[in-house]
Amino acid sequence: MCGILGYIGNQKKTVDVLLQGLSRLEYRGYDSSGIAIIQNGKSKVFKSKGKLSKLKTKINKHSPKGSLGIGHTRWATHGDASQKNAHPHISGGTSVVHNGIIENYLDLKNELKKKGYKFYSDTDTEVIAHLIEDMSASGLDFEDAARAAFKKIEGSYAIAVISDKNPDKVIATRKFSPLILAIGDHENYLASDVPAILPFSRKVVYLEDGDVAVLERDNVRITDLDGNELKRKVQSINWDPISVEKCGYRHFMMKEIYEQPQAILDTMRGRFSEETGEIFLEGFDPAMFKDINRIVALACGTSYHASLIGKYMIEKIAKVSVEVDIASEFRYRNPIIDRKTLAIAVSQSGETADTSEALVEAKSRGAKTISITNVMMSKIARDSDRVIYTHAGPEIGVASTKAFTTQLIAFYLFAIYLGRIKKQITKKQAIEMIKDALSIPQLIQVVLKLDNQIKELAKEFFTYRNFLYLGRGINYPIAFEGALKLKEISYIHAEGYAAGEMKHGPIALIDEDMPIVLIAPGDGVSNKKILGNLQEVRARKGKVIFLTSDLSAPEIKGNVDKIIEVPDCPNLLSPIVSIVPLQLLAYHIATYKGTDVDQPRNLAKVVTVE
Ligand code: M6R
């Protein structure tokens, strides 16, 4: 995790660029933050425990000047969240920021200690600063010293370094952690992620593992670890800078909930023909999928829940069997994979270490691979044979919302694509399915109108300490996802279950202090059965919040405390609609509780550690 940033140039105030950029990277970690700026040939370092706002207050008293600097926002791995462990770490005139884990740091630390280097923090990062200083002491110039140090470290990292001895360069490298360069006019930037630099530049270079970038005011060079020059493509980013602003919303999460109709349209755009029922997925070739007889989906958290729904879609439409694996478990259980297996890695960030490693494992066992991700050129995108990008735009709130619903639409498009290849659906059916998908943005708009009603509902329920979410059929993963949203932003204990499981254990929990969210859109078999669950809950005095699109059943009247009425919707797409009120419910409960919605405690948006 962690976010890193670098700037060199005379066009802007370095301190402003660093703080603005870090505020857009804060979603990656917010235990502590810090910057280093070279002012009159000397590094000035400012650090603070806690949110970036604390660092800003501290810096305001000093307003450091200088034309290059680096910054960091931290999610603790080695060493607690404290000022001492905040980055940048310093040795002599070398300042370093780092995202990732240095696996051999203990060996390196011992060697450096023997040479007399003193360590002030508990971090793995500090060894990098001392290593570079040590290489400089042996006579190497800054660039060669940095490369020599980078060669010695093992693990995953994105690193940025500045040095008082050479105050005209920012040097950076990466391995398994993301890092981009952004090219400006007489100024250059580096950052962990695109949103940080979006207001400054849209010309971006995605660094590759082992690249070393040397940023000067008017020049950017990329070399390998031996100093050989490399060519990397400059790409144009089409994200709008506005997309990383709150635009009047109190929280990014709320903005992102409201962006879902547009994000779904954007994810579908250009990928279907309403006339022929064809699905167009960039770079996809039907030949790749002809022999596929089994699919494994690999993901974590919300992306895992999307994959559980993707399984329903693919099995129903394309009749290919799908297993869904929690990515962190997959590679430790000797999975059975062959050349006829397709692995689908699903990840908003495209960086999640568990998912990325699971993908590599599946590939090494011979699987064909595709990914569904929101971040262009992310590690998972680069490691898969083909990618379906969700066009959700940057998702800043730690709780995933629009990434989830766009993943669902991506799964749906892929299911139709595969269904046609496998001749499991006719052209006419494909056309109907596309029509169904096109109706979804409008249906979400209808649900968003329930916002005030759900806010009122939240007011009545925010003091409860436990919640149970139950769903059936294609909506049972929505029970997991609704519960995850609630627990991560409101810190209320919440469990999601397939409703049929209730009688096998969770029913023991039910009493008048346990609100139960019953998810029952549509009027199919699943819902008839959920009405049975409703009676069981009621008999034990549980409080029921009933989410449905069909109020006709007589069992509902008098048996539910609150109703969330969602519009009727084609069954396979109903999870995309039914999750929206549950996102709103979690959001409003969290705001009543006064928690930090966009940056909940202990979490980070991108989890790049196993
Ligand atoms: O970037 P990814 O989709 O791979 O992230 C996976 C999970 O870490 C993520 O979905 C997490 O569970 C979210 N905080 C959920 O809101």
Residues whose N, C-alpha, C, O or C-beta is under 5 A from the ligand:
A	BS01	M6R	C300 G301 T302 S303 V346 S347 Q348 S349 G350 T352 V398 A399 S400 K605 V607
